[in-house]
């Protein structure tokens, strides 16, 4: 296990956009509202009701509350200008296969993942608070699946 850091944020999309720098590159995102789910590379252009942006160094999750947004910043490095969430945080890396979007049983609103493939793997970091798993944080999308 390695050290991990979790921060709670409140603000406008501009306040959240500043924190995307801590996530590293390449950056991916998903954003959703009652009209659908959008996925893409880079920072989101439309901060919908809820979503997440992630890169190799962290993830920013947000949800709308009225005219403002609440967010969680899950990162590998401490952010000196923020106060961390309570608890002793640690993390471990884990990889998972993604669903093959061409599988007839799958009917998402999109036909490829943000890395422009219909299948692949995702790298994650599992966050533990005081030894209890709390979050699975997306970190990267990769081509291919592990051979079974």
URWOZI-V722385 format. One record per residue. NEAR is the number of other ideal C-beta (glycine too) atoms within 12 Angstrom. Layout:
NEAR ; NEAR
This chain:
17 ; 16 ; 18 ; 34 ; 33 ; 36 ; 31 ; 24 ; 34 ; 21 ; 23 ; 19 ; 28 ; 14 ; 20 ; 34 ; 25 ; 21 ; 36 ; 34 ; 20 ; 31 ; 36 ; 21 ; 19 ; 24 ; 32 ; 36 ; 37 ; 34 ; 34 ; 25 ; 18 ; 9 ; 11 ; 16 ; 23 ; 25 ; 31 ; 27 ; 23 ; 19 ; 28 ; 32 ; 15 ; 19 ; 31 ; 25 ; 23 ; 25 ; 35 ; 39 ; 45 ; 45 ; 34 ; 25 ; 32 ; 39 ; 43 ; 46 ; 33 ; 37 ; 24 ; 24 ; 14 ; 10 ; 10 ; 18 ; 30 ; 23 ; 35 ; 34 ; 44 ; 42 ; 40 ; 29 ; 22 ; 19 ; 25 ; 11 ; 12 ; 23 ; 14 ; 24 ; 24 ; 12 ; 18 ; 19 ; 33 ; 24 ; 32 ; 23 ; 22 ; 22 ; 22 ; 21 ; 22 ; 32 ; 23 ; 20 ; 23 ; 16 ; 15 ; 8 ; 9 ; 17 ; 11 ; 21 ; 16 ; 22 ; 17 ; 23 ; 33 ; 32 ; 25 ; 18 ; 23 ; 22 ; 24 ; 26 ; 25 ; 32 ; 28 ; 29 ; 38 ; 28 ; 39 ; 25 ; 23 ; 14 ; 15 ; 13 ; 20 ; 23 ; 32 ; 24 ; 38 ; 40 ; 38 ; 33 ; 34 ; 25 ; 18 ; 18 ; 19 ; 14 ; 6 ; 4
